[in-house]
Amino acid sequence: MQDNEPLMRALSKLINLNSPDLVLFVGEALVGNDAVDQLTKFNQKLADLSAVPTARLIDGILLTKFDTIDDKVGAALSMVYISGAPVMFVGCGQSYTDLKKLNVKSIVKTLLK
């Protein structure tokens, strides 16, 4: 809910107070290029609402429903390019064991078809 300022303010405060090891953006792979907009706004809100001079932005991306997008991986590539943060995990099911590391070679192969 990157457009909900009270929620983003609370999230930014949580990040600043707790100093987590990782801040992951969780997005749905099915939304395509809308995910790029969500990520950009999310990161911008974290920067704007930070109480410290050096804002803590996202460290990585987790994309859910990745098993349903077939060869449409352009949005994931754009998200990495725009944010500079890697796709750390992809969701390919409904349980924690269905979180997988992204196979970069497979993605490149898909893009070059």
C-alpha positions as CSV (number, residue, x, y, z in Angstrom):
1,M,0.0,0.0,0.0
2,Q,2.7,2.4,-1.1
3,D,0.1,5.2,-1.5
4,N,-1.2,5.0,2.1
5,E,0.9,7.6,3.8
6,P,0.0,6.6,7.5
7,L,1.0,3.0,6.8
8,M,4.2,3.9,5.0
9,R,5.1,6.4,7.8
10,A,4.6,3.5,10.3
11,L,6.7,1.1,8.2
12,S,9.5,3.7,7.8
13,K,9.5,4.2,11.6
14,L,9.6,0.4,12.2
15,I,12.6,0.1,9.8
16,N,14.4,3.0,11.5
17,L,13.8,1.7,15.1
18,N,14.5,-2.0,14.5
19,S,17.4,-1.8,11.9
20,P,16.4,-5.1,10.2
21,D,19.1,-7.1,8.4
22,L,17.0,-7.0,5.2
23,V,14.2,-4.9,3.9
24,L,12.4,-6.8,1.2
25,F,9.8,-5.5,-1.2
26,V,7.1,-8.1,-1.7
27,G,5.3,-7.8,-5.0
28,E,3.1,-9.9,-7.2
29,A,4.7,-11.0,-10.5
30,L,1.3,-11.0,-12.3
31,V,0.8,-7.3,-12.2
32,G,3.6,-6.7,-14.7
33,N,4.8,-3.1,-15.1
34,D,2.5,-1.9,-12.4
35,A,4.9,-3.6,-10.0
36,V,7.7,-1.2,-11.2
37,D,5.5,1.7,-10.2
38,Q,4.7,0.1,-6.9
39,L,8.3,-0.5,-6.1
40,T,9.3,3.1,-7.2
41,K,6.7,4.7,-5.0
42,F,7.5,2.3,-2.1
43,N,11.2,3.2,-2.2
44,Q,10.4,6.9,-2.6
45,K,8.0,6.9,0.4
46,L,10.7,5.2,2.5
47,A,13.2,7.9,1.6
48,D,10.7,10.8,2.1
49,L,9.4,9.6,5.4
50,S,12.7,8.6,7.0
51,A,13.6,10.3,10.3
52,V,17.3,9.8,9.7
53,P,19.4,11.6,7.0
54,T,20.4,8.4,5.3
55,A,17.2,6.7,4.5
56,R,17.0,2.9,4.6
57,L,15.6,1.7,1.2
58,I,14.8,-1.8,0.1
59,D,17.6,-4.4,-0.1
60,G,15.9,-6.9,-2.3
61,I,12.7,-8.0,-4.0
62,L,10.5,-11.0,-3.4
63,L,8.1,-11.8,-6.3
64,T,5.1,-14.0,-5.6
65,K,3.2,-16.0,-8.2
66,F,6.4,-16.2,-10.3
67,D,5.5,-19.7,-11.5
68,T,2.5,-18.2,-13.4
69,I,4.2,-15.7,-15.6
70,D,5.8,-18.0,-18.2
71,D,8.2,-15.9,-20.4
72,K,6.9,-12.5,-19.3
73,V,9.8,-11.6,-17.0
74,G,10.4,-8.1,-18.2
75,A,8.8,-6.4,-15.2
76,A,11.1,-8.3,-12.9
77,L,14.1,-7.1,-15.0
78,S,12.8,-3.5,-14.9
79,M,12.3,-3.7,-11.1
80,V,15.9,-4.7,-10.6
81,Y,17.1,-2.0,-13.0
82,I,15.0,0.8,-11.4
83,S,15.8,-0.1,-7.8
84,G,19.3,-1.5,-8.0
85,A,18.1,-4.3,-5.7
86,P,18.2,-7.9,-6.7
87,V,15.2,-10.3,-6.9
88,M,16.2,-12.5,-3.9
89,F,13.3,-14.9,-3.9
90,V,10.4,-15.9,-6.1
91,G,7.2,-17.5,-4.8
92,C,6.2,-20.6,-6.8
93,G,3.4,-21.9,-4.5
94,Q,1.6,-21.2,-1.3
95,S,3.9,-22.3,1.5
96,Y,7.3,-21.1,2.8
97,T,9.0,-24.1,1.1
98,D,7.8,-22.7,-2.2
99,L,10.1,-19.7,-1.9
100,K,12.9,-20.3,-4.3
101,K,16.1,-18.4,-5.3
102,L,15.9,-16.8,-8.7
103,N,17.6,-18.8,-11.4
104,V,19.3,-16.0,-13.4
105,K,20.5,-18.3,-16.2
106,S,17.0,-19.5,-16.8
107,I,15.7,-15.9,-16.9
108,V,18.3,-14.8,-19.4
109,K,17.6,-17.9,-21.5
110,T,13.9,-17.1,-21.5
111,L,14.6,-13.5,-22.5
112,L,16.8,-14.5,-25.4
113,K,14.3,-16.9,-27.0
